């Protein structure tokens, strides 16, 4: 009886994300707006936590800050007032 030896080699890349991996588009907020700092801080945090962009979702409401998901290279969703809390809950 012969023995069967099976080897499986998974070619898994160790992905390391940088803040630039979460950047998309050019923010169109007013110069000096605090939203620029919030965006940069969140992109830095995502990189520090190594959140895969393809598995990360940002949800926003209305107003200038609602453009936030558009400037993140992740999945994004914008909702009108009242619809925002229902969507993530299913």
MIVEX-907358 format. One record per residue: residue in three letters; x, y, z of N, C-alpha, C, O in turn. Coordinates in pm, whole numbers. Layout:
# MIVEX-907358
  residuo      nx      ny      nz     cax     cay     caz      cx      cy      cz      ox      oy      oz
      Ala       X       Y       Z       X       Y       Z       X       Y       Z       X       Y       Z
...
END
This chain:
# MIVEX-907358
  residuo      nx      ny      nz     cax     cay     caz      cx      cy      cz      ox      oy      oz
      Unk      84    -116       0       0       0       0      90     124       0     185     133      78
      Unk      61     217     -85     142     338     -92      76     450     -11     -46     456       3
      Unk     159     535      40     102     646     116      93     768      24     180     793     -60
      Unk     -10     840      42     -34     958     -38       1    1082      46     -58    1105     151
      Unk      94    1156      -1     133    1278      70      86    1395     -15     121    1409    -132
      Unk       9    1475      47     -47    1591     -22       5    1718      43      -3    1735     165
      Unk      57    1804     -37     104    1932      14      22    2043     -50       0    2045    -171
      Unk     -19    2130      31     -94    2245     -19     -13    2370      11      25    2396     125
      Unk      13    2443     -92      86    2568     -77     -10    2681    -109     -56    2696    -222
      Unk     -39    2758     -10    -123    2875     -32     -34    2996     -52      53    3026      29
      Unk     -57    3062    -160      22    3180    -189     -53    3302    -136    -117    3376    -211
      Unk     -44    3321      -6    -112    3433      57     -15    3548      72      91    3537     134
      Unk     -53    3658      15      31    3776      27       3    3843     160    -113    3858     201
      Unk     106    3883     227      88    3964     346      65    4106     299     158    4175     255
      Unk     -59    4150     309     -91    4285     266     -66    4380     381    -106    4356     495
      Unk       0    4486     351      23    4592     449     -37    4719     391       5    4766     285
      Unk    -135    4775     460    -204    4892     410    -143    5019     466    -108    5026     584
      Unk    -132    5119     381     -86    5252     418    -206    5347     411    -308    5312     353
      Unk    -194    5463     470    -303    5560     468    -346    5591     324    -465    5614     298
      Unk    -251    5593     232    -284    5625      92    -372    5518      28    -436    5545     -74
      Unk    -376    5397      84    -461    5292      30    -608    5319      54    -694    5252      -4
      Unk    -639    5415     139    -778    5449     169    -819    5581     106    -932    5626     126
      Unk    -730    5643      30    -758    5773     -31    -820    5755    -168    -777    5672    -248
      Unk    -923    5837    -195    -986    5835    -327   -1040    5974    -355   -1107    6034    -270
      Unk   -1013    6025    -471   -1064    6155    -509    -998    6268    -432    -918    6246    -342
      Unk   -1033    6388    -469    -981    6507    -402   -1095    6569    -324   -1200    6602    -380
      Unk   -1075    6586    -195   -1178    6644    -110   -1211    6786    -156   -1121    6866    -183
      Unk   -1339    6816    -165   -1386    6945    -214   -1444    7032    -103   -1527    7119    -129
      Unk   -1401    7007      20   -1450    7089     130   -1380    7224     126   -1277    7240      60
      Unk   -1436    7321     197   -1376    7455     203   -1238    7447     267   -1216    7366     357
      Unk   -1144    7529     220   -1012    7532     284   -1026    7565     432   -1102    7654     470
      Unk    -954    7492     515    -961    7515     658   -1073    7440     728   -1083    7444     851
      Unk   -1158    7371     653   -1267    7294     712   -1209    7178     794   -1114    7113     751
      Unk   -1266    7152     909   -1220    7045     996   -1241    6906     937   -1180    6809     983
      Unk   -1327    6895     834   -1350    6765     772   -1222    6708     709   -1205    6587     704
      Unk   -1133    6796     662   -1005    6749     607    -924    6675     713    -866    6570     685
      Unk    -919    6730     834    -843    6668     943    -907    6536     985    -837    6439    1014
      Unk   -1040    6532     988   -1110    6409    1025   -1082    6300     921   -1054    6186     958
      Unk   -1088    6335     794   -1061    6240     686    -920    6183     698    -900    6062     691
      Unk    -822    6270     716    -683    6225     729    -664    6136     851    -592    6037     846
      Unk    -729    6171     961    -717    6091    1084    -779    5953    1067    -725    5854    1115
      Unk    -893    5947     999    -959    5817     978    -878    5731     882    -866    5610     904
      Unk    -821    5790     778    -738    5713     686    -615    5659     758    -572    5546     733
      Unk    -558    5739     847    -442    5695     925    -483    5582    1021    -410    5484    1036
      Unk    -598    5596    1084    -647    5494    1177    -673    5362    1105    -639    5255    1156
      Unk    -733    5369     987    -758    5247     909    -627    5174     878    -621    5051     885
      Unk    -524    5249     844    -394    5189     816    -332    5129     942    -276    5020     938
      Unk    -343    5201    1053    -287    5150    1179    -356    5021    1221    -291    4930    1274
      Unk    -486    5012    1199    -563    4893    1236    -559    4786    1127    -611    4676    1146
      Unk    -498    4818    1013    -487    4726     900    -624    4673     857    -642    4552     837
      Unk    -721    4764     843    -855    4728     798    -852    4709     647    -816    4802     575
      Unk    -890    4592     596    -892    4572     452    -993    4667     387   -1110    4664     424
      Unk    -952    4750     293   -1046    4844     231   -1169    4776     172   -1279    4832     176
      Unk   -1152    4657     117   -1265    4589      55   -1363    4533     157   -1472    4488     121
      Unk   -1327    4535     284   -1416    4486     390   -1453    4598     488   -1500    4571     599
      Unk   -1432    4722     447   -1457    4836     534   -1567    4922     472   -1566    4950     352
      Unk   -1663    4963     555   -1778    5041     508   -1789    5168     591   -1774    5166     713
      Unk   -1814    5279     523   -1842    5405     589   -1981    5451     549   -2016    5450     431
      Unk   -2059    5491     648   -2196    5534     627   -2206    5679     670   -2154    5716     776
      Unk   -2272    5762     590   -2283    5903     625   -2426    5952     606   -2508    5888     541
      Unk   -2451    6067     663   -2581    6131     651   -2577    6240     546   -2518    6221     440
      Unk   -2640    6354     575   -2647    6462     478   -2556    6577     523   -2510    6580     637
      Unk   -2532    6670     433   -2447    6785     463   -2309    6768     400   -2284    6671     329
      Unk   -2222    6862     426   -2087    6858     368   -2012    6731     406   -1942    6672     324
      Unk   -2027    6691     532   -1953    6572     577   -2005    6444     512   -1939    6341     519
      Unk   -2121    6450     448   -2174    6330     382   -2088    6287     264   -2103    6175     214
      Unk   -2002    6372     219   -1910    6336     109   -1799    6243     155   -1723    6190      74
      Unk   -1788    6224     286   -1681    6144     344   -1662    6009     276   -1549    5978     239
      Unk   -1767    5926     256   -1745    5795     193   -1688    5806      51   -1619    5715       4
      Unk   -1717    5917     -17   -1666    5936    -153   -1514    5952    -155   -1449    5919    -253
      Unk   -1459    6002     -46   -1315    6026     -39   -1237    5912      24   -1116    5921      41
      Unk   -1306    5804      58   -1244    5684     113   -1249    5575       7   -1353    5554     -55
      Unk   -1139    5507     -15   -1137    5399    -115   -1184    5270     -47   -1112    5170     -40
      Unk   -1308    5277       1   -1374    5165      68   -1517    5162      15   -1551    5234     -78
      Unk   -1600    5080      74   -1741    5083      41   -1805    5197     118   -1773    5220     234
      Unk   -1896    5270      54   -1960    5382     120   -2107    5387      90   -2154    5337     -12
      Unk   -2180    5450     180   -2324    5461     166   -2368    5593     226   -2327    5628     337
      Unk   -2452    5668     154   -2509    5792     206   -2660    5773     215   -2721    5714     127
      Unk   -2718    5823     322   -2862    5810     342   -2920    5941     390   -2851    6023     451
      Unk   -3046    5960     362   -3116    6079     413   -3142    6062     561   -3131    5952     616
      Unk   -3176    6171     625   -3205    6171     767   -3310    6064     799   -3414    6056     733
      Unk   -3282    5983     899   -3376    5878     940   -3343    5743     877   -3366    5640     940
      Unk   -3292    5742     756   -3260    5616     690   -3124    5563     727   -3094    5445     709
      Unk   -3043    5650     780   -2905    5614     812   -2895    5506     917   -2816    5413     901
      Unk   -2971    5516    1023   -2959    5417    1131   -3022    5283    1096   -2983    5181    1152
      Unk   -3116    5281    1005   -3183    5156     969   -3099    5071     875   -3105    4948     882
      Unk   -3023    5132     788   -2951    5055     686   -2849    4959     746   -2852    4841     712
      Unk   -2758    5005     834   -2658    4910     887   -2721    4802     975   -2667    4692     988
      Unk   -2835    4832    1035   -2900    4736    1125   -2972    4626    1047   -3008    4523    1104
      Unk   -2992    4647     918   -3057    4545     835   -3202    4565     833   -3274    4490     768
END
